[in-house]
Amino acid sequence: MVRRVAILISGGGSNMVELVRSMTGDHPARPVLVASNDPAAAGLARAAELGVPTAAVDHRAFKGDRAAFEAALLDPLLAARPDIICLAGFMRILTPDFVRRFEGRMLNIHPSLLPKYPGLHTHARALEAGDREAGATVHLVTSVLDDGPILGQARVPVQPGDTAATLAARVLKAEHRLYPAALRRFAGGDASRLDL
């Protein structure tokens, strides 16, 4: 059975593009929707160019009412009937009610080696701590921010002279390898951990 994948983004969507491009041939999943909380997100145009239906629900219209925003987001999401949801740079914290609805089938990618550095500014925090390696993590989403069972990690060495920007660029390249590989395994029924 081919699994239907919806991808949620907030910006340029580089991870989304890698996911969509990977879902061809014998891949066990296909993209059915790319949705964003920002109608101006560049990733929406990129998804449309790749032939994936898009939707946008502007979170700013809800003035901080997360439940109302999520209720509006559910309209296009449920219409797409996804089996799996991939958060790919989706910069909104989801309520426990929303997470429970998709529990066990919503994935996220985070630019650190979780459990280190949940939240923002991960690369600067890794450099400040003097870490010798950084990386990215794909995990199942729970109601705890950047928590949940780890499906895969990719490690990147920290180099002398690294800045948060140079480290982020190298970690992003690792994300582009990790997320498609982790999704492929998960969509095929394999939730064991992948280490790159």
LUMPA-279738 format. One record per residue (C-alpha): x, y, z; residue in three letters. Coordinates in steps of 0.05 Angstrom, whole numbers. Layout:
N
(r (X,Y,Z),"ALA")
...
END
This chain:
196
(r (0,0,0),"MET")
(r (27,68,-20),"VAL")
(r (28,116,39),"ARG")
(r (2,187,30),"ARG")
(r (48,241,57),"VAL")
(r (31,313,75),"ALA")
(r (89,360,89),"ILE")
(r (83,423,131),"LEU")
(r (132,481,119),"ILE")
(r (142,553,139),"SER")
(r (197,578,93),"GLY")
(r (238,558,33),"GLY")
(r (223,484,39),"GLY")
(r (291,454,22),"SER")
(r (277,392,63),"ASN")
(r (208,387,32),"MET")
(r (239,389,-38),"VAL")
(r (286,331,-19),"GLU")
(r (228,291,9),"LEU")
(r (184,303,-52),"VAL")
(r (240,285,-100),"ARG")
(r (254,221,-62),"SER")
(r (183,195,-67),"MET")
(r (187,163,-136),"THR")
(r (197,94,-165),"GLY")
(r (193,39,-113),"ASP")
(r (187,88,-55),"HIS")
(r (130,66,-8),"PRO")
(r (100,136,-5),"ALA")
(r (77,194,-48),"ARG")
(r (68,268,-31),"PRO")
(r (-5,291,-30),"VAL")
(r (0,361,1),"LEU")
(r (49,415,21),"VAL")
(r (18,464,69),"ALA")
(r (45,525,104),"SER")
(r (27,574,159),"ASN")
(r (55,630,115),"ASP")
(r (21,644,47),"PRO")
(r (86,677,24),"ALA")
(r (130,616,40),"ALA")
(r (176,605,-20),"ALA")
(r (168,530,-10),"GLY")
(r (96,533,-34),"LEU")
(r (117,554,-104),"ALA")
(r (172,501,-104),"ARG")
(r (121,448,-86),"ALA")
(r (74,471,-140),"ALA")
(r (131,467,-191),"GLU")
(r (141,395,-168),"LEU")
(r (68,380,-181),"GLY")
(r (46,374,-108),"VAL")
(r (-20,407,-86),"PRO")
(r (-10,464,-37),"THR")
(r (-49,501,17),"ALA")
(r (-34,560,62),"ALA")
(r (-67,580,128),"VAL")
(r (-38,645,154),"ASP")
(r (-27,637,229),"HIS")
(r (-24,712,239),"ARG")
(r (-98,717,224),"ALA")
(r (-113,678,287),"PHE")
(r (-76,727,334),"LYS")
(r (-44,673,377),"GLY")
(r (-104,627,381),"ASP")
(r (-67,562,365),"ARG")
(r (-128,518,369),"ALA")
(r (-166,561,319),"ALA")
(r (-106,562,272),"PHE")
(r (-99,486,276),"GLU")
(r (-174,477,264),"ALA")
(r (-166,517,199),"ALA")
(r (-103,478,180),"LEU")
(r (-141,413,189),"LEU")
(r (-188,429,132),"ASP")
(r (-137,420,75),"PRO")
(r (-98,369,115),"LEU")
(r (-155,321,126),"LEU")
(r (-180,332,55),"ALA")
(r (-113,304,31),"ALA")
(r (-122,241,74),"ARG")
(r (-49,234,95),"PRO")
(r (-22,171,126),"ASP")
(r (41,207,148),"ILE")
(r (55,280,163),"ILE")
(r (125,308,157),"CYS")
(r (143,373,191),"LEU")
(r (198,404,149),"ALA")
(r (217,471,178),"GLY")
(r (147,482,204),"PHE")
(r (158,538,255),"MET")
(r (95,532,296),"ARG")
(r (88,494,362),"ILE")
(r (30,446,356),"LEU")
(r (-21,436,411),"THR")
(r (-25,368,447),"PRO")
(r (-94,358,415),"ASP")
(r (-67,366,345),"PHE")
(r (-7,320,360),"VAL")
(r (-53,266,390),"ARG")
(r (-95,265,326),"ARG")
(r (-34,244,286),"PHE")
(r (4,207,340),"GLU")
(r (53,155,315),"GLY")
(r (51,181,243),"ARG")
(r (79,252,248),"MET")
(r (153,262,236),"LEU")
(r (198,322,248),"ASN")
(r (270,339,231),"ILE")
(r (310,380,281),"HIS")
(r (379,410,270),"PRO")
(r (414,380,330),"SER")
(r (432,312,359),"LEU")
(r (372,306,405),"LEU")
(r (364,304,463),"PRO")
(r (416,360,459),"LYS")
(r (390,429,442),"TYR")
(r (315,425,431),"PRO")
(r (285,491,408),"GLY")
(r (321,546,371),"LEU")
(r (393,569,360),"HIS")
(r (419,498,359),"THR")
(r (483,512,321),"HIS")
(r (504,570,365),"ALA")
(r (490,529,427),"ARG")
(r (532,471,401),"ALA")
(r (590,518,387),"LEU")
(r (584,553,455),"GLU")
(r (586,484,489),"ALA")
(r (650,466,452),"GLY")
(r (618,405,419),"ASP")
(r (661,366,370),"ARG")
(r (602,344,329),"GLU")
(r (533,369,312),"ALA")
(r (479,340,267),"GLY")
(r (406,329,255),"ALA")
(r (352,284,283),"THR")
(r (288,256,253),"VAL")
(r (238,237,307),"HIS")
(r (165,221,318),"LEU")
(r (128,282,344),"VAL")
(r (100,282,415),"THR")
(r (68,338,454),"SER")
(r (137,353,484),"VAL")
(r (177,400,439),"LEU")
(r (231,365,399),"ASP")
(r (221,301,438),"ASP")
(r (194,233,417),"GLY")
(r (225,168,392),"PRO")
(r (286,180,348),"ILE")
(r (281,149,278),"LEU")
(r (349,172,254),"GLY")
(r (408,218,264),"GLN")
(r (463,245,219),"ALA")
(r (528,270,250),"ARG")
(r (570,327,225),"VAL")
(r (639,345,252),"PRO")
(r (648,415,281),"VAL")
(r (707,446,246),"GLN")
(r (757,498,272),"PRO")
(r (732,567,257),"GLY")
(r (660,546,248),"ASP")
(r (606,598,258),"THR")
(r (533,583,270),"ALA")
(r (521,597,196),"ALA")
(r (576,552,168),"THR")
(r (556,496,215),"LEU")
(r (482,505,197),"ALA")
(r (499,498,123),"ALA")
(r (535,432,134),"ARG")
(r (481,405,179),"VAL")
(r (428,424,127),"LEU")
(r (464,380,75),"LYS")
(r (461,323,125),"ALA")
(r (387,336,136),"GLU")
(r (376,329,61),"HIS")
(r (405,259,64),"ARG")
(r (375,238,130),"LEU")
(r (301,258,124),"TYR")
(r (287,223,57),"PRO")
(r (322,160,82),"ALA")
(r (284,160,148),"ALA")
(r (217,173,114),"LEU")
(r (229,116,64),"ARG")
(r (242,67,121),"ARG")
(r (184,92,163),"PHE")
(r (135,90,105),"ALA")
(r (157,19,91),"GLY")
(r (141,-2,162),"GLY")
(r (211,2,192),"ASP")
(r (215,48,253),"ALA")
(r (284,24,274),"SER")
(r (337,77,283),"ARG")
(r (379,99,224),"LEU")
(r (448,129,236),"ASP")
(r (485,165,180),"LEU")
END
